[in-house]
């Protein structure tokens, strides 16, 4: 009688099958053009780097990067809100470790990201959230997860804590964004993702995953024009 639990045997078998089939199939990828940045507020650009993205039970994909541009503006309640249009947030494709292999996963925003911007003695605090779809290229199939909510904050999220944006130069600020509070659904089978492939992917990743199991962390740089920095100083 095997000493390995049935669920783990199935996961090991799935990994072995994926390793065999992935040597046979590689899907092509095409780049998209970037959209113009918004100007209806105090504009900013941001670069996310040194990221770690964990999906379900998989090991984190490290070295994740993203770029963004958006605006800070007043709400009707006279609070500040940061907004990044979905067209202006771009995550570079991830190489997610799956056993001895890597599976390419692309995260695409399907709504704008928005949330409060506040000022503290330690810096600028930001909490942005929106809906994303994650798509894995697997065995000439494209298996999509979501849409699901994804939130990033400079404050606490689940077991992770970020860092507010700060620095001596208001035009060039650094902070840390984290997200560890959102559940991630399972991949659904479609004509692009056959039932067997979807089941294999969900088995390997442990999806669906509850809140607190999947996570994102990024070092973040925030750039403002001198005029935008001056405008924020007066807030």
N, C-alpha and C positions, 0 to 999 in steps of 0.2 A: 504494500500500500504506500502511495506517495506521501511524503511528509510535507509537500508544498500544497497550500490551500488551493481549492479549485479556482477561486477568482484570480489568484496570482498565476496559476498555471495558464489560465486563459489569456492573461495579459502578456506573459512571456511568449506564448504561442503567437499572439497577435504581433508582437515586436519582431519575431523571427519571420513571419509572413511578410510584414512590411519591409524588412531588410531585403528579402529576396525580390519582391516585386518592384521596389523603388530603384533597383539597379537597372530595370528595364524601361522605366517610364520617366521622362522629364518633360514638364510642361513649360512652354515659352511664356515670357512676361513682357508687357509693353508699358512704356512710361507715358504719363499724362502731363499736359502743360499746366503751369501754376496760374492761379487766378490773381487779379489785381487786388491789392490790400485795401480795406475800407478806410474812409477818411471822415466819417460822420461822428467824430468824437476826438478824444486824445489818442493818437495812434501809437502803436508799439509793434515791435517785432520780437520774436523769441526763438531761441534755439534750445532744444532739449538734447542732452547727450549722456553718455555713460549709463544708459538705461538698462534696467533689468525687468523683463516682462515674464511673469509666470502664469501659465494657463493650466488650470486644474491641477493635476498631480504631476505634471511634467516638471523637469528641471527648468530653472529660469533661462530665457534667452537673454544673453548679455550683449552689451555694446549697442543697444537700441538707440535710435536717434529720431528726431522729428523737428519740423520747422513750423512756425505759426506767425501770423500777424493779425492784429485786431485793433479794437478801440476800447477805451474806458469812457463811460458816459454816465450822466445823471439819470436816475430813475424818477418816475412821478412821486415816489416817496422821499425824494431828496437824499438817496443813498447812491453810492457809486457801484456800477456794474461793469465787469469786463465781458466783452463779447468777441469770440473768434468765429467768424463764419465757417461753415463746414468746408467751403472751397479753399480756405486759407490755413487749414491744419492738415499737414501731410506727415504720416509716419512712414519711415523707410521700412521695406519688407524685413521681417524677422526670420532668422534661421533658428528654428526651435529644435533643441535636441530631443530626439526620440530614440532611445537606446544608443546604438553606435552611429545612427544616421542623423540628418537634419531635415526637417520639413519646413518649406517656406510658408510663412503666414503673413498675410497682408491685413492691416487694420485700417479701415476706411470710415471716417465720420459720416453719418447719414443725417445728423442735425447739427445746428450750431452749438458751440460750447459757450456757456455763460455762467455767471455767478458773481457773488459779492467781492468787492475790493475794499479793504479797510487798511487803515494806517495805525501802527503801534510804535512804541518806543524802540522795538527791535527791528522794525522794517515794514515792508508792504506785505499784507496777507491776502492771498487769492485762493478762491475755491471755485473751480469750473467743472461743469458736468455736461454731458451730452450723450447721444446714442451712437454706437458704432456697430459695424459688422466686421467680424474677423473671418477671413477666407484662407483655407489651407489648400495648397496645391499638392494633391496626393494621388498617385497612380493615374495620371491623366484626368483626374477628376478635380472639381473645385467644390469643396465642402465648406459651407458658410455657417457661421455661428451668429445668431442674433437676427435683428438688432437687440442690443442690450445696453443698459446704462453703464457709463464709465465716468468716474469722477477723479479729479486730480486736485490736490490741495497742498498749500504750504504748511498746513496745520496737521492735526492728527486724523488718521483714517485707519480704522481697525487697529492692527498691531503696529502700524508704521507711523512715523512722525516726520514731517517735512521741515523746511526752514524758510522763513520769510525772505523776500527779496531785499537785499541791502548792499551797501557799498558807499564809498566816499564820493563817487561820481554818479549823479542821478541819471545820467544818460546811459549808464552801463552797470546794471544791477545783477546780482547772482543770488540764487536760492535753490531750493530743492522741492520737487513736487512728488507726491506719493498718492497711491490709491489702493485700498485694501478692504473695501466695504461692499463691493457689488458682486452678486451672484452671476455666474456665467452659464447660459443654457447649453444644451447638447446641440450638436450638428444635426440638422434635419435632412433626410434623404430627398433629393430632387432628381430631375433628369440630368443635372450636372454632377450629382453626387449619389451614385447608386446605393441602394439599401445596404449592401455588404460593406462598401467602403465607409459609409457613415457609421455603421456599427463598429467597424474596426477602429476608426478614429476616436469614437467616444469611449471605447474600451481602453485604448492606450492612454488617453488624456484624463480619464475619470470624470468626463462631463456627463451630466450637468454638475457644476461645482457650487457649493453654498457660499454665502457671503463670508469673506475672510480667507478663502483658500487661494484665489487668484489675486495677483497684485501687479502694480506698476510702480517703478521708481525712476526718476530722472533728475540729473543735475540740470538746472535751468538758468539761462541767461536772458535778461530782459533789456532791450535797447529802446531808448527814447530819443527823439530829436531834442535839441536844446529848447525849442519852443514847447514841446510836450512836457519835458521835465519841469520847465518853469510853471506850466499850467498846473501840474500836480502839486508843486510846492505851495500853491495858493489855496489848495483844497482844505 
